[in-house]
Amino acid sequence: MRRKLYVLLLSAALLLLGVPAAGAAENGEWAVYPAAARLGERPYYFLTADPGATLRDKVTVANKTAEPLTFRLYGADAYNTERDGGFAIRTLKEPRTGAGAWIRPERTTVTVPPRSAVTVPFTLTVPADADPGDHPGAVVALDERITPGGGAVAMGIQRAVAARVYLKVNGPAVPALAVEDVTLEQDRPVVPGTGESTALVTYTLHNRGNVTLNPKVVLTAEGLFGRTLLDRDLAQVPSELLPRQRIRLTEKWIGAPQLDWGEVTLVATAQDVRESAGVSFLALPWLVAALLALGGAGGLAGWRIRRRRARPGH
C-alpha cells in the first residue's frame, strides 16, 4: 500500500541567500508584504521594542490569480538552512519560541478574492523576560490546499509565502562568532605529477551572540617553512547569520599540494569580532604513502623478529 506523504514546501521567497531584495515576497500566484501605501514600498518589517511591549501592524496578502484563494496566517521563527545558510522559515507544525510565537494575526484564516488584496492587522507582544537582541521571523500565508505531486510515493505539496520580520528587542547587544570543527579531505593522484590534487575544507560557522551577523571568511594555507599556498576570500558565506545559528560549509581547494606539510586556517570576521581555527595537514602522493607504509610494516616485522631471537631460549 502506497503511503501518502505530505511535504510542506515553502516558496523560494523564504529561502533567499544574501541581502534581502527590495520587493514583496511572492510566488507568482500570491504575495505577502507589510501594509503600506504602495507595493514594494516596505518589503519587510523592521521593528524595535522593549521587553513587555506590544506592537501593532498589518500584513497584506495579494491574490494574483483569477480564483479566490484561502490562506492560513501565522507567525514563524526564522533560521539558517544547514545546506547553504540561506534565510528560511519554520513550518506551522514546528515549535515557535521567538518572534513566531509572539505574532498574533487578528484573523488566522483569510479568503482573498481574485486579483485583489486583503489587509489583516496583527499584534506582536514581546514577553517581559525576552532576551535582548535580534529575533528574526515572518508573517506567513499558507495555502492549506494539498496539490498532488509526482514520484513513486504519492506526495502532497503545500505552498507558503512570508514577509520577513526583523525584530530587535532592546538591551545589550552581544556579537559573538566561532569557527568550529575544521576538517580537510585530500584527493591526490596515485602517481605524483600525473594529475591535479584537490582538497575539501569543511568548517562550521556558529553565531554565538544575540545579533545577526554579516560574516566574512578568509581561507589561508601555509606549507613548509611558512610558504603561502592559498589566500582566498570565501564567497559562499551567508550574508545573514542569525543569532544562535550554526551552519556547515565546504570550500574546494583546487591545486592543493601533492607533497607538503602545513596548516589550513580560516579567519572569520563580523562587526568587531574576529575568530579563527585551523587544521594541520600532511600531503603525500598515494604511491609514496604506500611505499612508506610498506617500509614501516617491514621495519616493524623485522624488529619483532630480532626481539624474539634476543629472548632467552631462542
ChimeraX commands (.cxc) that place a marker at each C-alpha (Angstrom):
marker #1 position 0.00,0.00,0.00 radius 0.5
marker #1 position 1.45,3.31,-1.01 radius 0.5
marker #1 position 1.89,5.72,1.83 radius 0.5
marker #1 position 0.82,9.28,1.20 radius 0.5
marker #1 position 3.47,11.75,2.12 radius 0.5
marker #1 position 2.64,15.37,2.84 radius 0.5
marker #1 position 5.52,17.70,2.26 radius 0.5
marker #1 position 5.41,21.39,3.08 radius 0.5
marker #1 position 7.41,23.34,0.53 radius 0.5
marker #1 position 7.92,27.00,1.32 radius 0.5
marker #1 position 8.20,29.43,-1.53 radius 0.5
marker #1 position 11.65,30.38,-2.74 radius 0.5
marker #1 position 10.90,33.78,-1.24 radius 0.5
marker #1 position 11.56,32.20,2.15 radius 0.5
marker #1 position 14.92,30.78,1.15 radius 0.5
marker #1 position 16.76,33.77,-0.25 radius 0.5
marker #1 position 20.52,33.79,0.25 radius 0.5
marker #1 position 22.23,37.15,0.55 radius 0.5
marker #1 position 20.95,40.67,1.01 radius 0.5
marker #1 position 17.13,40.84,1.07 radius 0.5
marker #1 position 15.68,42.06,-2.22 radius 0.5
marker #1 position 13.61,45.23,-2.21 radius 0.5
marker #1 position 10.26,43.73,-3.13 radius 0.5
marker #1 position 7.31,41.79,-1.79 radius 0.5
marker #1 position 7.66,38.06,-1.18 radius 0.5
marker #1 position 5.64,36.22,-3.82 radius 0.5
marker #1 position 5.45,33.02,-5.85 radius 0.5
marker #1 position 3.61,34.29,-8.93 radius 0.5
marker #1 position 0.15,33.46,-7.53 radius 0.5
marker #1 position 0.10,35.42,-4.30 radius 0.5
marker #1 position 2.25,37.94,-2.46 radius 0.5
marker #1 position 2.69,38.82,1.21 radius 0.5
marker #1 position 4.05,42.17,2.37 radius 0.5
marker #1 position 3.73,44.76,5.14 radius 0.5
marker #1 position 0.76,47.07,4.68 radius 0.5
marker #1 position 1.93,50.27,3.01 radius 0.5
marker #1 position 0.76,52.87,0.57 radius 0.5
marker #1 position 2.35,51.11,-2.39 radius 0.5
marker #1 position 3.51,47.55,-3.16 radius 0.5
marker #1 position 7.23,47.22,-2.53 radius 0.5
marker #1 position 7.43,50.46,-0.54 radius 0.5
marker #1 position 8.00,48.48,2.65 radius 0.5
marker #1 position 9.09,44.95,1.70 radius 0.5
marker #1 position 9.96,43.75,5.23 radius 0.5
marker #1 position 9.17,44.56,8.85 radius 0.5
marker #1 position 11.98,46.27,10.74 radius 0.5
marker #1 position 10.73,46.55,14.31 radius 0.5
marker #1 position 12.23,47.58,17.64 radius 0.5
marker #1 position 10.60,47.00,21.04 radius 0.5
marker #1 position 11.30,46.86,24.75 radius 0.5
marker #1 position 10.69,43.64,26.68 radius 0.5
marker #1 position 6.99,43.51,27.62 radius 0.5
marker #1 position 5.92,45.87,24.81 radius 0.5
marker #1 position 3.14,45.19,22.30 radius 0.5
marker #1 position 3.47,46.35,18.70 radius 0.5
marker #1 position 0.61,46.65,16.23 radius 0.5
marker #1 position 0.99,46.35,12.49 radius 0.5
marker #1 position -0.74,44.98,9.38 radius 0.5
marker #1 position 0.02,42.42,6.71 radius 0.5
marker #1 position -1.34,42.44,3.17 radius 0.5
marker #1 position -2.00,39.28,1.15 radius 0.5
marker #1 position -2.48,39.84,-2.59 radius 0.5
marker #1 position -4.13,37.25,-4.84 radius 0.5
marker #1 position -2.81,37.41,-8.41 radius 0.5
marker #1 position -4.97,34.60,-9.81 radius 0.5
marker #1 position -8.46,34.53,-11.35 radius 0.5
marker #1 position -9.85,32.39,-8.50 radius 0.5
marker #1 position -10.40,33.13,-4.80 radius 0.5
marker #1 position -7.66,31.79,-2.53 radius 0.5
marker #1 position -7.86,30.94,1.18 radius 0.5
marker #1 position -4.81,31.15,3.43 radius 0.5
marker #1 position -3.80,30.26,6.95 radius 0.5
marker #1 position -1.99,33.21,8.57 radius 0.5
marker #1 position 0.54,32.61,11.33 radius 0.5
marker #1 position 3.83,33.81,12.75 radius 0.5
marker #1 position 7.01,31.73,12.36 radius 0.5
marker #1 position 10.59,31.81,13.52 radius 0.5
marker #1 position 13.45,32.18,11.04 radius 0.5
marker #1 position 16.62,30.11,10.81 radius 0.5
marker #1 position 19.62,29.43,8.56 radius 0.5
marker #1 position 19.42,26.33,6.40 radius 0.5
marker #1 position 22.08,23.70,7.01 radius 0.5
marker #1 position 22.69,23.29,3.29 radius 0.5
marker #1 position 23.93,26.79,2.45 radius 0.5
marker #1 position 22.96,29.10,5.30 radius 0.5
marker #1 position 20.01,30.61,3.43 radius 0.5
marker #1 position 17.30,32.51,5.30 radius 0.5
marker #1 position 14.38,30.14,5.90 radius 0.5
marker #1 position 11.12,29.99,7.87 radius 0.5
marker #1 position 9.86,27.28,10.22 radius 0.5
marker #1 position 6.74,25.41,9.22 radius 0.5
marker #1 position 3.42,25.62,11.01 radius 0.5
marker #1 position 4.00,22.33,12.83 radius 0.5
marker #1 position 7.44,23.26,14.16 radius 0.5
marker #1 position 7.89,24.79,17.63 radius 0.5
marker #1 position 7.83,28.57,17.87 radius 0.5
marker #1 position 9.93,30.17,20.59 radius 0.5
marker #1 position 10.77,33.66,19.29 radius 0.5
marker #1 position 9.05,36.20,17.08 radius 0.5
marker #1 position 6.89,33.47,15.57 radius 0.5
marker #1 position 5.31,32.77,18.96 radius 0.5
marker #1 position 4.74,36.46,19.66 radius 0.5
marker #1 position 2.92,37.30,16.40 radius 0.5
marker #1 position -0.89,37.06,16.61 radius 0.5
marker #1 position -2.89,37.84,13.42 radius 0.5
marker #1 position -6.39,39.23,14.04 radius 0.5
marker #1 position -7.65,36.53,11.67 radius 0.5
marker #1 position -5.94,33.19,11.28 radius 0.5
marker #1 position -7.81,32.38,8.04 radius 0.5
marker #1 position -8.39,34.81,5.21 radius 0.5
marker #1 position -10.02,34.41,1.78 radius 0.5
marker #1 position -8.72,36.80,-0.88 radius 0.5
marker #1 position -10.92,37.46,-3.95 radius 0.5
marker #1 position -9.43,37.13,-7.45 radius 0.5
marker #1 position -6.89,39.81,-8.34 radius 0.5
marker #1 position -7.46,41.53,-5.03 radius 0.5
marker #1 position -5.68,42.12,-1.75 radius 0.5
marker #1 position -6.76,41.82,1.88 radius 0.5
marker #1 position -5.03,43.53,4.80 radius 0.5
marker #1 position -5.11,41.90,8.25 radius 0.5
marker #1 position -3.96,43.58,11.49 radius 0.5
marker #1 position -1.73,41.68,13.88 radius 0.5
marker #1 position -0.05,42.24,17.22 radius 0.5
marker #1 position 3.47,41.32,18.26 radius 0.5
marker #1 position 3.76,41.03,22.04 radius 0.5
marker #1 position 7.29,40.73,23.40 radius 0.5
marker #1 position 7.46,38.79,26.69 radius 0.5
marker #1 position 8.74,40.74,29.69 radius 0.5
marker #1 position 11.58,38.23,30.08 radius 0.5
marker #1 position 12.55,38.15,26.40 radius 0.5
marker #1 position 16.27,38.05,25.70 radius 0.5
marker #1 position 17.66,41.25,24.19 radius 0.5
marker #1 position 18.92,41.19,20.63 radius 0.5
marker #1 position 17.60,40.09,17.25 radius 0.5
marker #1 position 14.62,37.76,16.90 radius 0.5
marker #1 position 14.04,37.19,13.16 radius 0.5
marker #1 position 10.77,35.68,11.98 radius 0.5
marker #1 position 7.97,36.12,9.46 radius 0.5
marker #1 position 4.26,36.50,8.89 radius 0.5
marker #1 position 3.28,33.53,6.72 radius 0.5
marker #1 position 0.36,32.99,4.34 radius 0.5
marker #1 position -0.04,29.24,3.85 radius 0.5
marker #1 position -2.25,27.77,1.15 radius 0.5
marker #1 position -3.75,24.82,3.00 radius 0.5
marker #1 position -4.76,23.05,-0.21 radius 0.5
marker #1 position -2.69,19.96,-0.89 radius 0.5
marker #1 position -1.86,19.54,-4.55 radius 0.5
marker #1 position -0.73,16.16,-5.94 radius 0.5
marker #1 position 2.94,15.61,-6.56 radius 0.5
marker #1 position 4.79,13.10,-8.68 radius 0.5
marker #1 position 7.14,10.25,-7.89 radius 0.5
marker #1 position 6.85,6.65,-6.79 radius 0.5
marker #1 position 5.42,7.71,-3.44 radius 0.5
marker #1 position 2.23,9.75,-3.51 radius 0.5
marker #1 position 3.12,13.25,-2.45 radius 0.5
marker #1 position 1.04,16.22,-1.48 radius 0.5
marker #1 position 2.51,19.70,-1.70 radius 0.5
marker #1 position 1.58,22.81,0.25 radius 0.5
marker #1 position 2.98,26.23,-0.56 radius 0.5
marker #1 position 3.56,29.28,1.59 radius 0.5
marker #1 position 4.88,32.80,1.16 radius 0.5
marker #1 position 6.04,35.01,4.02 radius 0.5
marker #1 position 7.01,38.58,4.79 radius 0.5
marker #1 position 10.17,38.71,6.87 radius 0.5
marker #1 position 10.15,40.25,10.35 radius 0.5
marker #1 position 13.41,41.70,11.66 radius 0.5
marker #1 position 12.64,42.31,15.33 radius 0.5
marker #1 position 15.17,43.84,17.73 radius 0.5
marker #1 position 14.48,43.64,21.46 radius 0.5
marker #1 position 16.21,46.49,23.28 radius 0.5
marker #1 position 19.05,45.62,25.61 radius 0.5
marker #1 position 22.74,44.74,25.46 radius 0.5
marker #1 position 23.91,43.67,22.01 radius 0.5
marker #1 position 26.46,40.86,22.20 radius 0.5
marker #1 position 28.06,39.91,18.86 radius 0.5
marker #1 position 29.91,36.60,19.10 radius 0.5
marker #1 position 31.18,34.27,16.40 radius 0.5
marker #1 position 33.06,30.98,16.35 radius 0.5
marker #1 position 34.77,28.84,13.71 radius 0.5
marker #1 position 34.42,25.20,14.70 radius 0.5
marker #1 position 35.21,21.64,13.55 radius 0.5
marker #1 position 37.60,22.40,10.69 radius 0.5
marker #1 position 38.41,19.31,8.60 radius 0.5
marker #1 position 40.37,18.72,5.41 radius 0.5
marker #1 position 39.91,15.83,2.96 radius 0.5
marker #1 position 42.54,15.38,0.26 radius 0.5
marker #1 position 42.24,13.78,-3.16 radius 0.5
marker #1 position 45.63,13.23,-4.79 radius 0.5
marker #1 position 46.77,11.27,-7.87 radius 0.5
marker #1 position 48.31,7.85,-7.31 radius 0.5
marker #1 position 51.48,8.79,-9.17 radius 0.5
marker #1 position 52.94,12.22,-8.36 radius 0.5
marker #1 position 52.62,14.76,-11.16 radius 0.5
marker #1 position 50.12,12.75,-13.20 radius 0.5
marker #1 position 47.03,14.75,-12.25 radius 0.5
marker #1 position 45.62,17.61,-10.23 radius 0.5
marker #1 position 45.28,17.42,-6.49 radius 0.5
marker #1 position 42.22,18.81,-4.71 radius 0.5
marker #1 position 41.10,19.20,-1.11 radius 0.5
marker #1 position 37.80,19.91,0.62 radius 0.5
marker #1 position 37.93,22.24,3.61 radius 0.5
marker #1 position 34.82,21.89,5.76 radius 0.5
marker #1 position 34.00,24.07,8.75 radius 0.5
marker #1 position 31.18,25.30,10.97 radius 0.5
marker #1 position 30.27,28.96,11.44 radius 0.5
marker #1 position 28.47,29.49,14.74 radius 0.5
marker #1 position 26.75,32.73,15.72 radius 0.5
marker #1 position 27.05,32.52,19.50 radius 0.5
marker #1 position 25.70,36.00,20.14 radius 0.5
marker #1 position 22.31,37.71,20.10 radius 0.5
marker #1 position 22.60,39.83,16.95 radius 0.5
marker #1 position 22.51,38.96,13.25 radius 0.5
marker #1 position 25.98,38.95,11.70 radius 0.5
marker #1 position 27.31,39.51,8.20 radius 0.5
marker #1 position 30.41,37.32,8.36 radius 0.5
marker #1 position 33.44,37.43,6.08 radius 0.5
marker #1 position 35.71,34.39,5.93 radius 0.5
marker #1 position 39.28,34.18,4.65 radius 0.5
marker #1 position 40.90,30.80,3.92 radius 0.5
marker #1 position 44.69,30.55,4.06 radius 0.5
marker #1 position 47.11,27.65,3.83 radius 0.5
marker #1 position 50.79,27.56,4.68 radius 0.5
marker #1 position 53.27,24.86,3.75 radius 0.5
marker #1 position 56.75,24.02,4.95 radius 0.5
marker #1 position 58.86,26.98,6.07 radius 0.5
marker #1 position 55.78,29.24,6.12 radius 0.5
marker #1 position 55.25,29.27,2.35 radius 0.5
marker #1 position 51.84,30.71,1.40 radius 0.5
marker #1 position 49.89,28.14,-0.57 radius 0.5
marker #1 position 46.46,29.74,-0.51 radius 0.5
marker #1 position 44.91,33.09,0.49 radius 0.5
marker #1 position 41.27,33.43,-0.53 radius 0.5
marker #1 position 38.17,35.43,0.47 radius 0.5
marker #1 position 35.31,32.91,0.53 radius 0.5
marker #1 position 32.21,33.77,-1.49 radius 0.5
marker #1 position 29.86,31.01,-0.30 radius 0.5
marker #1 position 29.18,32.60,3.08 radius 0.5
marker #1 position 25.66,33.71,4.07 radius 0.5
marker #1 position 25.19,37.46,4.38 radius 0.5
marker #1 position 22.82,36.93,7.33 radius 0.5
marker #1 position 23.96,34.54,10.04 radius 0.5
marker #1 position 21.10,34.66,12.53 radius 0.5
marker #1 position 21.59,34.55,16.31 radius 0.5
marker #1 position 22.31,31.13,17.84 radius 0.5
marker #1 position 22.55,29.52,14.41 radius 0.5
marker #1 position 25.37,27.30,13.17 radius 0.5
marker #1 position 25.95,26.23,9.58 radius 0.5
marker #1 position 28.31,23.73,7.98 radius 0.5
marker #1 position 30.12,24.96,4.88 radius 0.5
marker #1 position 32.60,23.41,2.45 radius 0.5
marker #1 position 35.21,25.08,0.26 radius 0.5
marker #1 position 37.01,23.27,-2.59 radius 0.5
marker #1 position 40.74,23.85,-2.93 radius 0.5
marker #1 position 41.85,23.04,-6.46 radius 0.5
marker #1 position 45.59,22.65,-6.89 radius 0.5
marker #1 position 46.26,21.56,-3.33 radius 0.5
marker #1 position 49.85,20.40,-2.77 radius 0.5
marker #1 position 50.76,16.79,-3.51 radius 0.5
marker #1 position 53.81,16.82,-1.28 radius 0.5
marker #1 position 53.86,19.22,1.65 radius 0.5
marker #1 position 53.25,19.65,5.36 radius 0.5
marker #1 position 51.45,22.65,6.77 radius 0.5
marker #1 position 48.24,24.12,8.13 radius 0.5
marker #1 position 44.93,25.42,6.83 radius 0.5
marker #1 position 43.42,28.38,8.70 radius 0.5
marker #1 position 40.00,30.03,8.50 radius 0.5
marker #1 position 39.59,33.57,9.82 radius 0.5
marker #1 position 36.01,34.85,10.29 radius 0.5
marker #1 position 35.20,38.48,10.98 radius 0.5
marker #1 position 31.91,40.28,11.64 radius 0.5
marker #1 position 31.42,43.69,13.20 radius 0.5
marker #1 position 34.14,43.89,15.87 radius 0.5
marker #1 position 34.52,40.12,16.18 radius 0.5
marker #1 position 37.45,38.13,14.79 radius 0.5
marker #1 position 37.80,34.38,15.32 radius 0.5
marker #1 position 39.94,31.72,13.67 radius 0.5
marker #1 position 40.51,27.98,13.65 radius 0.5
marker #1 position 42.61,25.60,11.60 radius 0.5
marker #1 position 43.81,22.09,10.97 radius 0.5
marker #1 position 47.22,20.67,10.10 radius 0.5
marker #1 position 47.73,18.54,7.01 radius 0.5
marker #1 position 50.33,16.19,5.56 radius 0.5
marker #1 position 50.18,15.84,1.79 radius 0.5
marker #1 position 51.82,12.72,0.37 radius 0.5
marker #1 position 51.22,11.12,-3.03 radius 0.5
marker #1 position 49.45,7.81,-2.62 radius 0.5
marker #1 position 52.39,5.89,-4.13 radius 0.5
marker #1 position 54.82,7.49,-1.69 radius 0.5
marker #1 position 52.45,6.92,1.22 radius 0.5
marker #1 position 52.04,3.26,0.23 radius 0.5
marker #1 position 55.81,2.73,-0.01 radius 0.5
marker #1 position 56.33,4.38,3.36 radius 0.5
marker #1 position 53.59,2.22,4.86 radius 0.5
marker #1 position 55.17,-0.94,3.42 radius 0.5
marker #1 position 58.57,0.13,4.64 radius 0.5
marker #1 position 57.21,0.84,8.09 radius 0.5
marker #1 position 55.41,-2.50,8.22 radius 0.5
marker #1 position 58.59,-4.30,7.12 radius 0.5
marker #1 position 60.67,-2.48,9.70 radius 0.5
marker #1 position 58.19,-3.37,12.46 radius 0.5
marker #1 position 58.19,-7.04,11.44 radius 0.5
marker #1 position 61.99,-7.13,11.43 radius 0.5
marker #1 position 62.13,-5.52,14.87 radius 0.5
marker #1 position 59.73,-8.12,16.28 radius 0.5
marker #1 position 61.79,-10.98,14.81 radius 0.5
marker #1 position 65.01,-9.56,16.26 radius 0.5
marker #1 position 63.32,-9.08,19.64 radius 0.5
marker #1 position 62.12,-12.72,19.72 radius 0.5
marker #1 position 65.56,-14.00,18.78 radius 0.5
marker #1 position 67.10,-11.95,21.56 radius 0.5
marker #1 position 64.93,-13.62,24.21 radius 0.5
marker #1 position 66.50,-16.41,26.26 radius 0.5
marker #1 position 65.75,-19.87,24.80 radius 0.5
marker #1 position 65.51,-18.61,21.21 radius 0.5
marker link #1:1,2 radius 0.2
marker link #1:2,3 radius 0.2
marker link #1:3,4 radius 0.2
marker link #1:4,5 radius 0.2
marker link #1:5,6 radius 0.2
marker link #1:6,7 radius 0.2
marker link #1:7,8 radius 0.2
marker link #1:8,9 radius 0.2
marker link #1:9,10 radius 0.2
marker link #1:10,11 radius 0.2
marker link #1:11,12 radius 0.2
marker link #1:12,13 radius 0.2
marker link #1:13,14 radius 0.2
marker link #1:14,15 radius 0.2
marker link #1:15,16 radius 0.2
marker link #1:16,17 radius 0.2
marker link #1:17,18 radius 0.2
marker link #1:18,19 radius 0.2
marker link #1:19,20 radius 0.2
marker link #1:20,21 radius 0.2
marker link #1:21,22 radius 0.2
marker link #1:22,23 radius 0.2
marker link #1:23,24 radius 0.2
marker link #1:24,25 radius 0.2
marker link #1:25,26 radius 0.2
marker link #1:26,27 radius 0.2
marker link #1:27,28 radius 0.2
marker link #1:28,29 radius 0.2
marker link #1:29,30 radius 0.2
marker link #1:30,31 radius 0.2
marker link #1:31,32 radius 0.2
marker link #1:32,33 radius 0.2
marker link #1:33,34 radius 0.2
marker link #1:34,35 radius 0.2
marker link #1:35,36 radius 0.2
marker link #1:36,37 radius 0.2
marker link #1:37,38 radius 0.2
marker link #1:38,39 radius 0.2
marker link #1:39,40 radius 0.2
marker link #1:40,41 radius 0.2
marker link #1:41,42 radius 0.2
marker link #1:42,43 radius 0.2
marker link #1:43,44 radius 0.2
marker link #1:44,45 radius 0.2
marker link #1:45,46 radius 0.2
marker link #1:46,47 radius 0.2
marker link #1:47,48 radius 0.2
marker link #1:48,49 radius 0.2
marker link #1:49,50 radius 0.2
marker link #1:50,51 radius 0.2
marker link #1:51,52 radius 0.2
marker link #1:52,53 radius 0.2
marker link #1:53,54 radius 0.2
marker link #1:54,55 radius 0.2
marker link #1:55,56 radius 0.2
marker link #1:56,57 radius 0.2
marker link #1:57,58 radius 0.2
marker link #1:58,59 radius 0.2
marker link #1:59,60 radius 0.2
marker link #1:60,61 radius 0.2
marker link #1:61,62 radius 0.2
marker link #1:62,63 radius 0.2
marker link #1:63,64 radius 0.2
marker link #1:64,65 radius 0.2
marker link #1:65,66 radius 0.2
marker link #1:66,67 radius 0.2
marker link #1:67,68 radius 0.2
marker link #1:68,69 radius 0.2
marker link #1:69,70 radius 0.2
marker link #1:70,71 radius 0.2
marker link #1:71,72 radius 0.2
marker link #1:72,73 radius 0.2
marker link #1:73,74 radius 0.2
marker link #1:74,75 radius 0.2
marker link #1:75,76 radius 0.2
marker link #1:76,77 radius 0.2
marker link #1:77,78 radius 0.2
marker link #1:78,79 radius 0.2
marker link #1:79,80 radius 0.2
marker link #1:80,81 radius 0.2
marker link #1:81,82 radius 0.2
marker link #1:82,83 radius 0.2
marker link #1:83,84 radius 0.2
marker link #1:84,85 radius 0.2
marker link #1:85,86 radius 0.2
marker link #1:86,87 radius 0.2
marker link #1:87,88 radius 0.2
marker link #1:88,89 radius 0.2
marker link #1:89,90 radius 0.2
marker link #1:90,91 radius 0.2
marker link #1:91,92 radius 0.2
marker link #1:92,93 radius 0.2
marker link #1:93,94 radius 0.2
marker link #1:94,95 radius 0.2
marker link #1:95,96 radius 0.2
marker link #1:96,97 radius 0.2
marker link #1:97,98 radius 0.2
marker link #1:98,99 radius 0.2
marker link #1:99,100 radius 0.2
marker link #1:100,101 radius 0.2
marker link #1:101,102 radius 0.2
marker link #1:102,103 radius 0.2
marker link #1:103,104 radius 0.2
marker link #1:104,105 radius 0.2
marker link #1:105,106 radius 0.2
marker link #1:106,107 radius 0.2
marker link #1:107,108 radius 0.2
marker link #1:108,109 radius 0.2
marker link #1:109,110 radius 0.2
marker link #1:110,111 radius 0.2
marker link #1:111,112 radius 0.2
marker link #1:112,113 radius 0.2
marker link #1:113,114 radius 0.2
marker link #1:114,115 radius 0.2
marker link #1:115,116 radius 0.2
marker link #1:116,117 radius 0.2
marker link #1:117,118 radius 0.2
marker link #1:118,119 radius 0.2
marker link #1:119,120 radius 0.2
marker link #1:120,121 radius 0.2
marker link #1:121,122 radius 0.2
marker link #1:122,123 radius 0.2
marker link #1:123,124 radius 0.2
marker link #1:124,125 radius 0.2
marker link #1:125,126 radius 0.2
marker link #1:126,127 radius 0.2
marker link #1:127,128 radius 0.2
marker link #1:128,129 radius 0.2
marker link #1:129,130 radius 0.2
marker link #1:130,131 radius 0.2
marker link #1:131,132 radius 0.2
marker link #1:132,133 radius 0.2
marker link #1:133,134 radius 0.2
marker link #1:134,135 radius 0.2
marker link #1:135,136 radius 0.2
marker link #1:136,137 radius 0.2
marker link #1:137,138 radius 0.2
marker link #1:138,139 radius 0.2
marker link #1:139,140 radius 0.2
marker link #1:140,141 radius 0.2
marker link #1:141,142 radius 0.2
marker link #1:142,143 radius 0.2
marker link #1:143,144 radius 0.2
marker link #1:144,145 radius 0.2
marker link #1:145,146 radius 0.2
marker link #1:146,147 radius 0.2
marker link #1:147,148 radius 0.2
marker link #1:148,149 radius 0.2
marker link #1:149,150 radius 0.2
marker link #1:150,151 radius 0.2
marker link #1:151,152 radius 0.2
marker link #1:152,153 radius 0.2
marker link #1:153,154 radius 0.2
marker link #1:154,155 radius 0.2
marker link #1:155,156 radius 0.2
marker link #1:156,157 radius 0.2
marker link #1:157,158 radius 0.2
marker link #1:158,159 radius 0.2
marker link #1:159,160 radius 0.2
marker link #1:160,161 radius 0.2
marker link #1:161,162 radius 0.2
marker link #1:162,163 radius 0.2
marker link #1:163,164 radius 0.2
marker link #1:164,165 radius 0.2
marker link #1:165,166 radius 0.2
marker link #1:166,167 radius 0.2
marker link #1:167,168 radius 0.2
marker link #1:168,169 radius 0.2
marker link #1:169,170 radius 0.2
marker link #1:170,171 radius 0.2
marker link #1:171,172 radius 0.2
marker link #1:172,173 radius 0.2
marker link #1:173,174 radius 0.2
marker link #1:174,175 radius 0.2
marker link #1:175,176 radius 0.2
marker link #1:176,177 radius 0.2
marker link #1:177,178 radius 0.2
marker link #1:178,179 radius 0.2
marker link #1:179,180 radius 0.2
marker link #1:180,181 radius 0.2
marker link #1:181,182 radius 0.2
marker link #1:182,183 radius 0.2
marker link #1:183,184 radius 0.2
marker link #1:184,185 radius 0.2
marker link #1:185,186 radius 0.2
marker link #1:186,187 radius 0.2
marker link #1:187,188 radius 0.2
marker link #1:188,189 radius 0.2
marker link #1:189,190 radius 0.2
marker link #1:190,191 radius 0.2
marker link #1:191,192 radius 0.2
marker link #1:192,193 radius 0.2
marker link #1:193,194 radius 0.2
marker link #1:194,195 radius 0.2
marker link #1:195,196 radius 0.2
marker link #1:196,197 radius 0.2
marker link #1:197,198 radius 0.2
marker link #1:198,199 radius 0.2
marker link #1:199,200 radius 0.2
marker link #1:200,201 radius 0.2
marker link #1:201,202 radius 0.2
marker link #1:202,203 radius 0.2
marker link #1:203,204 radius 0.2
marker link #1:204,205 radius 0.2
marker link #1:205,206 radius 0.2
marker link #1:206,207 radius 0.2
marker link #1:207,208 radius 0.2
marker link #1:208,209 radius 0.2
marker link #1:209,210 radius 0.2
marker link #1:210,211 radius 0.2
marker link #1:211,212 radius 0.2
marker link #1:212,213 radius 0.2
marker link #1:213,214 radius 0.2
marker link #1:214,215 radius 0.2
marker link #1:215,216 radius 0.2
marker link #1:216,217 radius 0.2
marker link #1:217,218 radius 0.2
marker link #1:218,219 radius 0.2
marker link #1:219,220 radius 0.2
marker link #1:220,221 radius 0.2
marker link #1:221,222 radius 0.2
marker link #1:222,223 radius 0.2
marker link #1:223,224 radius 0.2
marker link #1:224,225 radius 0.2
marker link #1:225,226 radius 0.2
marker link #1:226,227 radius 0.2
marker link #1:227,228 radius 0.2
marker link #1:228,229 radius 0.2
marker link #1:229,230 radius 0.2
marker link #1:230,231 radius 0.2
marker link #1:231,232 radius 0.2
marker link #1:232,233 radius 0.2
marker link #1:233,234 radius 0.2
marker link #1:234,235 radius 0.2
marker link #1:235,236 radius 0.2
marker link #1:236,237 radius 0.2
marker link #1:237,238 radius 0.2
marker link #1:238,239 radius 0.2
marker link #1:239,240 radius 0.2
marker link #1:240,241 radius 0.2
marker link #1:241,242 radius 0.2
marker link #1:242,243 radius 0.2
marker link #1:243,244 radius 0.2
marker link #1:244,245 radius 0.2
marker link #1:245,246 radius 0.2
marker link #1:246,247 radius 0.2
marker link #1:247,248 radius 0.2
marker link #1:248,249 radius 0.2
marker link #1:249,250 radius 0.2
marker link #1:250,251 radius 0.2
marker link #1:251,252 radius 0.2
marker link #1:252,253 radius 0.2
marker link #1:253,254 radius 0.2
marker link #1:254,255 radius 0.2
marker link #1:255,256 radius 0.2
marker link #1:256,257 radius 0.2
marker link #1:257,258 radius 0.2
marker link #1:258,259 radius 0.2
marker link #1:259,260 radius 0.2
marker link #1:260,261 radius 0.2
marker link #1:261,262 radius 0.2
marker link #1:262,263 radius 0.2
marker link #1:263,264 radius 0.2
marker link #1:264,265 radius 0.2
marker link #1:265,266 radius 0.2
marker link #1:266,267 radius 0.2
marker link #1:267,268 radius 0.2
marker link #1:268,269 radius 0.2
marker link #1:269,270 radius 0.2
marker link #1:270,271 radius 0.2
marker link #1:271,272 radius 0.2
marker link #1:272,273 radius 0.2
marker link #1:273,274 radius 0.2
marker link #1:274,275 radius 0.2
marker link #1:275,276 radius 0.2
marker link #1:276,277 radius 0.2
marker link #1:277,278 radius 0.2
marker link #1:278,279 radius 0.2
marker link #1:279,280 radius 0.2
marker link #1:280,281 radius 0.2
marker link #1:281,282 radius 0.2
marker link #1:282,283 radius 0.2
marker link #1:283,284 radius 0.2
marker link #1:284,285 radius 0.2
marker link #1:285,286 radius 0.2
marker link #1:286,287 radius 0.2
marker link #1:287,288 radius 0.2
marker link #1:288,289 radius 0.2
marker link #1:289,290 radius 0.2
marker link #1:290,291 radius 0.2
marker link #1:291,292 radius 0.2
marker link #1:292,293 radius 0.2
marker link #1:293,294 radius 0.2
marker link #1:294,295 radius 0.2
marker link #1:295,296 radius 0.2
marker link #1:296,297 radius 0.2
marker link #1:297,298 radius 0.2
marker link #1:298,299 radius 0.2
marker link #1:299,300 radius 0.2
marker link #1:300,301 radius 0.2
marker link #1:301,302 radius 0.2
marker link #1:302,303 radius 0.2
marker link #1:303,304 radius 0.2
marker link #1:304,305 radius 0.2
marker link #1:305,306 radius 0.2
marker link #1:306,307 radius 0.2
marker link #1:307,308 radius 0.2
marker link #1:308,309 radius 0.2
marker link #1:309,310 radius 0.2
marker link #1:310,311 radius 0.2
marker link #1:311,312 radius 0.2
marker link #1:312,313 radius 0.2
marker link #1:313,314 radius 0.2
view
